[in-house]
Amino acid sequence: MSQVDSTREHLIETYRKKAKHYDITSRLYPAPGYPQRAQRHLAAQALGLRAGDSVIDMACGTGLNFRLIEDVIGPDGRIVGVDLTDAMLARAQDRIKTNGWRNISLVQADAVNFEFPAEVDAILSTYALSQVPECAEVIAHGAAALSQGGRWVVLDLKVPGNTPGWLAQLGTATVRPFAAIDEWVMRRPWEAIRAAMKDELADVSWTELCFGTAFLAAGSGGPGPRSSA
Ligand SMILES: C[S@@+](CC[C@H](N)C(=O)[O-])C[C@H]1O[C@@H](n2cnc3c(N)ncnc32)[C@H](O)[C@@H]1O
């Protein structure tokens, strides 16, 4: 098994264990009192959605973003939720059934292998893309599928800019659900995400949240001036 495969296996096993209580425990993520809900609202707003839009929720987990999206796109819109972990998708399916949503479909896939449908209006990924080693590829694949003016929005955690390495490892060890903390800190995936968005999208914005412990990155599809963000 390659390194990537064993990392994926470990990640799936971790989220299988977390899935049942994820909606409760995620409220403590990455720490009790962390403004995760407020950050999700900011991310949903950054999508600039309209009624009838089609949206991909990449690494959707149990579907905690679905309500925020549904409230704007309405029954004529469409959501495709993509995730690697079957148990997380099973919880998402429960949420869809409970709410009677008929316009959401779920796909079990690795983000890097997912074939984005053409001309999608918006793509969202929250607290997930930095766990995907090929995050830059995922940004590029999504950008190629966006309609002109369609929006790609990423919300995720990061290590604040001037944090000493040992403190970053200590802090992230408490919040990351898998063993490869050192790898995550060293790899600095938020930088790859930012660079890929600048390369692939127009009008890119980059906002650090909560003392630099999270970021909201957004950009638009189609031709246009590349951003200096
Ligand atoms: C912390 S959860 C976030 C879930 C959801 N986006 C949210 O905001 O609650 C991370 C999710 O990313 C998924 N994931 C991790 N790596 C993935 C990959 N390579 N492809 C697709 N999903 C992935 C996991 O299965 C898990 O459901």
The ligand as a Gaussian input file, in Angstrom:
#p B3LYP/6-31G(d) Opt

LIG

0 1
 C      -13.615000      17.779000       9.521000
 S      -14.671000      16.934000       8.393000
 C      -15.520000      18.317000       7.660000
 C      -16.861000      17.912000       7.088000
 C      -17.713000      19.068000       6.585000
 N      -17.137000      19.703000       5.423000
 C      -17.952000      20.073000       7.668000
 O      -17.664000      21.255000       7.458000
 O      -18.483000      19.670000       8.709000
 C      -13.580000      16.430000       7.088000
 C      -14.269000      15.585000       6.011000
 O      -13.397000      15.508000       4.898000
 C      -13.543000      14.216000       4.331000
 N      -12.351000      13.955000       3.521000
 C      -11.072000      13.921000       3.936000
 N      -10.251000      13.659000       2.903000
 C      -11.037000      13.548000       1.798000
 C      -10.772000      13.291000       0.418000
 N       -9.535000      13.078000      -0.023000
 N      -11.812000      13.273000      -0.435000
 C      -13.075000      13.479000       0.011000
 N      -13.383000      13.706000       1.306000
 C      -12.379000      13.753000       2.190000
 C      -13.684000      13.304000       5.536000
 O      -14.263000      12.061000       5.193000
 C      -14.581000      14.159000       6.441000
 O      -15.930000      13.885000       6.229000

